[in-house]
Amino acid sequence: MSDGKNLVPRKAEVTYDNGEPTRNRRVYSPLTDIVETADEILVVTDMPGVDEKCVDITLEKNVLTIYAYPPEETVENYSLVFGEYGVGDFERKFVVSQEIDREKIAAKVKNGVLTVHLPKAGPAKARKIEVRAV
């Protein structure tokens, strides 16, 4: 295990860094587990109702942003009388260290559980640099 500096969770509450939201829905901070192995860090996030078509993951300036907008499900010929389950979008942000290989980040979703694979970058290898005459 490392010293835990590879991935640092940001605030769990939702903030709108780029102005007001454009969708009239609640935004939830999904429950997330972070697991470290020798080769990678896994970010496992619960997002009910989400599939691969409604998830956006971006990495910009060391901030990994997970945003999902699941479709609102309705049952034909029925109207909701009482509901306890809140429907809305999901958003979570993490700060990623320089120890992550940004080119090899991958993600998959299955049954509303998103898994983001953040492979660790290998140690810098020494190499000989060729010198040419001009």
Secondary structure, DSSP 8 states (H G I E B T S, - for coil): ---S-SEEE--SS---TTSS-SSSSEEE---EEEEE-SSEEEEEEE-TT--GGGEEEEEETTEEEEEE-------TT---S---S--EEEEEEEEE-TTB-GGG-EEEEETTEEEEEEEB--------------
